Amino acid sequence: MSTAESARRDWLNRIYRPSGEVAGPALPDLAAPSGVRARSGRGHVTVSWDPVPGAIGYLVERASEAAGPYRSVEQPDVDVPAVPGTRFVDTFAAAAWYRVAAVATVDAAGPFSSPVSVSSGAGTGEVSVEVDASRVIGPVGRPWAYMIGSEHLSHLLSDETVGGRPIGAELFTALRVMREELGVRTVRAHAILCDDLGVYREVDGEPVHDFRKVDEVYDRIMAIGLRPIVELSFMPRDLAADPDKTVFGYQAIISPPKDYDRWGDLVRALVRHLADRYGLQELIDNWAFEVWNEPNLEVFWSGTPEEFFRLYDVSAAAVKDVHPELRVGGPSSAADGWVQELLDHVHRSGAALDFLSTHTYGNAPLDWRPALARHGRAGTPIWWTEWGPTPTHFHGIGDGPFGATFLLHGMRSAAGRLAALAHWVASDHFEELGRPPALFHGGFGLLTVGNLRKPRYFALSLANRLGEHELAHTLTGDLGGVEIWPALAADGTIGLLIWNGTLNQSQAGGDPALTRDVTLTLTNLPENSYTFTHHRIDLTHSNIQSAWPNGTPWPDTHQWAALHEANTLDEFTPPQTVEGETVTLTFPLPMPGVSYLELRAEHRSLTR
């Protein structure tokens, strides 16, 4: 097998790996991708290639000369530069040559393709989209609908304020919005075992378990209609081997346990208590247990890799002791780390693995299905239990429309192959590195403090409006970052979600060269009159950040009222009536920008 050092150079500098070899299926000997093409357009180069069997993704490198040097695009807030599909749109500084390697794991890749030079494209900025309203090609996947992330859930019990807003009450409302408006079913959060909830202490050297505050937290989650994905973290002080090893402003302890048997007893007692309180079948059907958080980062796990795998085995056994049908998984890792290692480990140890979980920021998630198949685990659910445009606290790119197009790009990529792509997080009520210093501070939330809806939220709400059936479609022209998600609902409503984005965070504020003129043609429409609506997210539409002056920390009472009134999903054009078997529409689409076009029958159902 050929190993490409460049396949790991850019994203493994903060990840450490288990020492020694572990038993497991051999990695595939991946071929170099064939059919590599690089074609220029206005403001971009699009690189495409043929798929390689066994690959979980692809690394694209670029150079100004055929002989190199070649490097992947480097961005500080993109932890995995490899892409899952067979197309990469480069909107960075112009390059003349490209090459591509298939990736088997985060630290192993096949050989690079021969370099290809960029050929000239039309560069017109014109895009043609055709949708066949009579032809369904499959279901619309909804990877956002299974899970959402949240700050540690003890925050729900807070009666303190930030910016004059009540923390606990607003976090509760934000999670209720996720359930009621986006259809999200579960919530995953850190630190249910931390000392602020008082779950574990030792009296005269003997363990004492107390889950009363856990009950308060989970009762509130259940009242919303959500179900917890229980992240088994962090370490109670009295159980920690080194209680001085902490993370976050709330001093979560990241140490291994001083006694693995007592850790297993704690996990077993927690799971049994939850089964007694909420019902065993409820837990089997709707809950799951994830072991720790990002143990491949030293900031979250002060022990060795081998100690983490022991923690995983003990935790999984404790969950299964309560009932074998309860679900447990991991490794809940940063940047796709330790996925291959955990698969190899449980292949050897026999520990349960009911779902595979990892995290990515700044890019669409890779495709771990080939690795699962190699280990005889085809069909095991894959959960991205954290994902978003940036892993960096207080980074501003997520507050505006760049976050909206990024979110749709990732969700579209994940649909049909991931069971969950959990946006991190629901609310800006968040305190890992300190509480929010201002209304727009680059928070992780879909909603601000005060529960204003960001463009990212509106993008997800529009995706959630799509019908159940994806429609056949084609895109041609100078596409750049233009993508489409067309769908048919059971009542005949046709929803067309079109966006124009980039992974280049330096262009979050837009680039005129990437604006596109879109011609959209719908064919084979049933005879009827339709009400046509067109909603838009961009720098000046559905962007509440634009309504608040830069540098102003918090609104007063009157300003809050004005912001909530301005916090709307905006129409791009007034509603109109359209008729005929074929409808053609034209409109400009800036980058970043999202258009949602909907045709709703006025007279009768069009159910197919």
N, C-alpha and C positions, 0 to 999 in steps of 0.2 A: 504494500500500500504506500502510495506517495503522500507525504505529509507536507502541507504548505504552511511554513511559519507565518506567512502573511495572513493566513486565515484566522490566526489567533492574536496577532500582534496588537490589534487596535482595541480589543475588548477584554482581554484576560489579565491586564496589568493590575487589576484590583481583586482578582479572584485566585484563591489558592486551591490546590487540588490534593486528593488523597495520594499518599505515597504507596508504592508497591503496585503489584498487579492484582486484579480481581477477576474471578472466573466469569465468563459470559461469552455470548456469541461473538465471533470475529467481526470487526468492522468491514464494511464492503469496500472493495477495491474500485472506487469510482472512476469512471472515464472522464476525460475532459469534455465539457459541453461542445456540441457541434452546432452548426448553423448560426454562429454568432454574427450579429449584424449591429452596426452603429450608424444611425441616421440623424442628421441635424434637422432642427426646426427652429422656429423663432423663439429664442431664449432658452433652448434646451438641446440636448442630445439624448435620443432614446436608444438604449441598448437592449437587444432581445436575443434569445437563444432557445435551443431545443431542450426539453427536460431530460434529466439524467436519472434513471431508476436508482432508488436507494438514497437520494439526496434529501436532506432536511432543509436545504437552502443553498444560496449561491453567493459567492463573494465576487464583486466587480471591482477591478482595478483600472486605473487610468494613467496615462503618461502623455507628455508633449511630443515624444519621439518614439519610434518603433522599438528602439533598443532599451527604452526605459530611462530612469527608474520608474517602476509602477507602484502606485499606492492606492489604497482604498480611500474614499472620502472620509475625512476625520472631522467629527463634531463632538465637543465635550459632553453633550447631553444625549448622545446616541450610544447606548451601551453594547449593542450588537449591530455591526454594519452590514452583515449578510442579509439578503432579502429572501423571502420564501418562494417567490414566483419566478417567472422566466422573462421579466421585463423590469428595467431600471431606467427611470427618467432622471437624467443628470442636468440640474439647473445651476450647478456650481460654475466656477471659472472654466472656460472652454478647454477641452482636451482633444487631442487629435487621434489617440490610439486607446483601445480598450482590450481587456482580456477578462475571462470569467473562469472560476473554478467551482465545482460542486462540493458542498460541505456535508460531511457525514456526521460529525459532532462539532461542538464549539471549538475543539482544538485539533481536528483532523479534516483534511480536505484532499480531494484528488488533484491531479495536475491541472495547470491552467491551460486554457485554449490558446491557440496561436493568436497573437495580437491582430486586431482588425482596425483599419483606419476608418474615419468618419466619412460617410458619403453625404452629399448634399440633398436635403429634402426641400419641399416646397417653401416652407417658411412663411406661409401666408397668414397664419393665425386663424384659419378657418377650419371648423370641425363640423362634420355631418354625422348625425345620429339617426338611425332608423330603428323603429320598434314595431314589431308585428303583434298587434293586439289579439290575434287569433291563435297564437302558438305559445303554449306554456312549456318551459324547458326544465322546470323543477321547482322545489319549494324554496321560499325565501328563508334563509337561515337567520337566526336572531341571537348571535353570541353574546350580546349585551344583556339579554333578558334573564339569564340564570343568576348572575352575581354582580354585586357592586361592592366597592371597598369603602371603609369608614375609618376615621380616627378611633382610637381605643374606646370601647363602648361604655366604659365608666364615665366618659364625657357626658353621656345622657343623664347622669345623676347630678351634674353640676348646676348650681343655682347662681353661678358667677356670670359676669357679662364681659363682652368684648365689643368695643365700639358702641357701647350702650345697648347691645343686643344680648338677650339671654341665651347662654350657650346650650344648656340641656334641652330647652324647649325648641330652639331652632334646629338643632341636630335631629331631634325627633321628627320635626316637620319635614326636614330635608329627606330623611329616609322614607317617610310616608309618601312624599312626592315620587321617589324612585319606584315605590311599589304601585301606586295608584295611576301615575301618568306614564311610566315607562314599562310597566309590567314586570319589573325585576322581582325575582323570587327569593333570593338569599343575600345575606350580607356577611362579608369577611372582614375581620378587624384584628389588630394586635392585642396582646397583653391581658387576656382574660384571667391569667394566673398571677398577675402582679399583685403586690402587697396592698395597693389601694383598695382592692376588693376583699382582702383578708382571707384568702382561701386556705392558707397553710401557715401554721406556726408550730413550734415545738415547745412543749411544757414538760419540764423535768426530763428532757431528752426524748419525749415521745411525741409523734405527729398528732396534730389536731387539724381536722378539716372543717371548714365553715363556708358554705356556699350560699348564704343568705343574700349577699350583695350580688352575686352572680344571678340569683333568681330575680332580683329587682331589674337588672339589666335585660335579661332574656324575656321577662314578662312584657317589657315595653316593646321589644322587637316582635314578639308574637302578637301583641295587640295591633301592630301595624299590618300584620299579614306576612311579614318576612320570616325567614328561617335562618338561623346562624350556620355559617361554615366556621366551625370552632378551630381557630388557630391555637394549638397547644403551646402557648408562650406567655410570658417569659418565665424566668426562674424565681420562685419565692425566696426571699432572703434567707430564711432558716434552712432551706434545702440546698442552697448554692455552695459549690465548692470554693468559689471566690466571689463573695458578694460585692466586692469593690469594682468588679467589671460591669459597667453600665453603658446604656445608650439612651439618647433622647433627654429632653428637659425633665421628663418625669422619672428618670433614673431607672429604667427597666434593666433588670439584671440579665446578662447574656452568658453567664457561666454555665458549664455542665453541672449536673447535680452532684452533691457529695455522696449520695447513696442512690444508685439506680433502682433498687428495689422500692425505696420510698417514693421515687418519682413515678414508677409504675403503679404503685398503690394510689397515689394522688390522681393520676389519670383515670384509673379504673373507678375510683370512688366518684369522681366528677361525672363520668359517663353514666354510671349506675344511678346517681342522683338525678341527672337530667331525664333518664328513662323513667324513673319513678314519678317525677313531677309532670312531665309532658306526655308520657306514653312511649313505650318501647317502639310500637309500630310507627308512631310519628317520627321518631329519630331515624328508624330504618328507611322510611320513605323520603324524608325531607332534609335531614341534617347530614353533616359529614365532619370529619376530624382531620385537620392538616397539621403535620408535625413541624413546629417551629416556624421561623421566618428568616430566609436568606442566610442559612448557615455557612454558605461558601464565602461570605464576607466577614472579615475579622471584626468589623464593627458590630456584628450581630451574633457572633459565636466565638467565645474566647477559647474554646477547646480545640482539639484536633479533629480532622475529618473522621478518623476512626471512632472518636467519642460521639460524634454526631450520628454515625450509622448505628452505633449501639443504642443511642437515644431513640432513633427511629424504630428499631426492632422492639425495644421495650414498650414504647408508646403504642405501636400497632398491636402488639400482643395484648396490652391492657384493654384497648378498645374492643378487640375481638373476644376477650374474656366475657364481656357483658353480653354480646350476641354476635355470632359470626357474620351476620348480614349487615352490621353497621359498617359504614364506609370510612376508610382511612387512607391517606396518601401523602405525597410530598414529591420532590424535596423542598418545594416552596422557595426556590433558589433565585438569586439575582442573575440576570443576563444569560439565561439558559445553562447556567453552571450546574454541575453535579447530576444532570439528568441521566447521562450515560452511566455515570458512576453508581447512581442509585439503582438503575435497572440491573447493572451487573451485580451489585451487592445483594439485592433481594433474590436474584437468580441463584446466588450461592446460599443465602441465609434462610430462604423460604418465607421471609416476612411478607405480610399481606401488602398489596399495592392495588387499591381499587380505583385510584385516579392518579394521573401524573400532573404535577403543578410546577410552574416556574413563572418568571417575570421578565418583561422587556420594557424598555422605554425608548422613545424616539424613532421607532421603526415598527413595521408590521411583524407579528410573531412568526417564528420559524415553524416548520412542519415536522413534528416528531413522530408522525405515524410510521415512517419506515423503520425507525429504531424500535418502536413497540412491536412491529411485525417480526423483526429479527429475533426478539426475545420471546416470541410466542404469545404476545399480548395484544394482538390486533383487536381493535375495538375498544380498548381501555380509554375511558374519557380523558381528554386533555384539557386542563384548566389553566388559563393564564390568570392567576389570582391577584396580580397587580399588572397594570398596563396604563400607559399614558404618554403624552408628548415629551415629558421630561422627568427625570428622577430628582431634579434639583429644586430644593425649597426656594421659594421667592423668585422664581424665574418667570418672567412676564409673558412668555409666548403662549401660555395656555388660556389667558384671559380673553383674547380676541378671536377673530375668525380663523386664524391659522389652526387653532385647536380644533375647530369644527371640521375642516377638511382632513386634518390628520386623523381624527376619530373615525370618520367615514371610510377613509382609505384602509385603516386597520380592520374595521368591522367587516368591510366587504371582502378583504383578503381572508379573514377567519371564518366567514360563513360557510357552513357545510363541513368544516374539518375540525373546528374546536367546539367543545361542549360549552365553554365559557371563556369570554374575554372581559375580565372585570375591570372597569375603569376605576382608577385610583385617584380620587375618592368622590363621594357624594357631595360633601360640604366643605367649605373653607373653615369651618369650626374645627381646628386642627392645631396641635401644639407640640409636635415632635421636637422642633427646634425653637420653640417659642410661639406664643399666640400671634395672630395676625396684627401687624402694625398699622394697617390701613385697609380701606375697602378693596382696592385693586392692588394686590401685593404679589401677584404671581402664585396664588394658592393653587392647590391640586384640585379643588372642588369643581363639580358641574354647577354648583350654586355658590354664590358668595355668602359671606356673613350678611344677614338680612334676607337670605334666600332669594336674591335676584338671580335670574336665569342667564347664564353665560351663553355665548354662541355655541359652545360645545354641547350644552344641554339641548338647545334648540335643534342641533344637528341630530342628536340621538332621538329626540321626540319625532322628528320627521321620518327617520328610519323606521321608527315604531309604527308610523301610520301606513307603511307599505302593506299591501295585501299579502295573501299567503302564497301566491304563485308567481314565480319569476317569468317574465316574458322574453321571447327571443329578440335579440337586438344586435346591431353592428355599429361600430364607430370607425370612421375613416377621416383622413385629413391630417392636419398638423396638431395632433392630440395634445402633446405635452402631458400635463397632469390631469387631463379631463377623464373622468370615469362616470359610469351610469349604473343605476340600480332600478330597473323598471319592474313593476309588479301589478298583478290583477287581484282585486279583492273578490270575495264571494258575492257581493252585491253588484259586481260589475265595475266598480270604481277602478280607474287606472291611475296609479301613482308613479311618477318619474322623478327620481332623485338623481341629480346631476351635480357634480362638483369639480372644482379645478384647484389642485393643491400641489404641494411640493414637500419633500423631506428636508429641504434646505432652510434651517431655522433663521439664517440671516435675511431671508426674504419674507419673514412673517408679516412685515408691514406692506407687502405687495411689490409687484414689479410689472410695469406696463407691458413689457415684452411678452409676458406670460398670459395676458388677457386673451381670451378667445371669443370669436364670433361663432355662435352655435346655430346650426340649422337642424331642427328636430322634426322628423316626419313620422307620424303614426299611421300605419296602414292596417287594412282589414278591420276597421272599427265596425261593430254592429250598427245598423241604421238607428239613429236616435239623435236627439239634441242633448248636448252636454254642457254643464256649467264648468268652465275652465278657470282655475285659479293658479296663481304663480306667486310663491313666497320665496324670499331671498335672505340669505345670510352673507354679509360682506362687511367691509369696514364701516359703511354708513347705514346698513340695514341689520336689524335684530342684533345689534352690538351695543349692549348697555354700557360697556367701557367708554364708548365715545360720548356718552351723556354726562360723564363725570370728569371734572378738571384734573389734569395731572398734578401731583404733588399735594392734593388736598386729602387729608387722612380719612376723616369720617363725616358722614352727613349729619345734619341736625334733623329734628322731627319733620320739618316742612320739606327738606331735601329728600328724606327717605320716601315721603309720599310721592314726590315728583318722580323719583327714580322708579318706583313701582308702577306708576302710570306709564312711564316711557318704556318699560320692560316688556315689549311685545314682539311676537313673531310677525315681521313686516311683510306686507304684500309688495311685490315688485311692479305688478300691473293690476288694474282693477279687474274684478271678475267679469267674464263675458260668456256668451253662448256661442258654441261652435257646433257645426253639423257636417255630415258627410262621412264616407268610408275612409277618406284620407284627410288628415289634418297636418298642415305644415306651420311651424312656429319658428321665429328667429329672435335671438336675443344675445346680448353680450354677456360674457361670464368672466369676471375678473379673477385673479389669483391673489389671495385666497377668496373663494366664493362658492356658495352653494345655492342651487335653485331646486325648489320642489314644485313640480307641475302636476296638477291633479285634474282629471276629467271625471265628473260625476254625472251619471245619466239622470235626466230630468223627469222622464216619464215612466220607465219600467225597468225591472231588474234585468241585468245582463249576465246572470250567473251561468257559467259554462259547465 
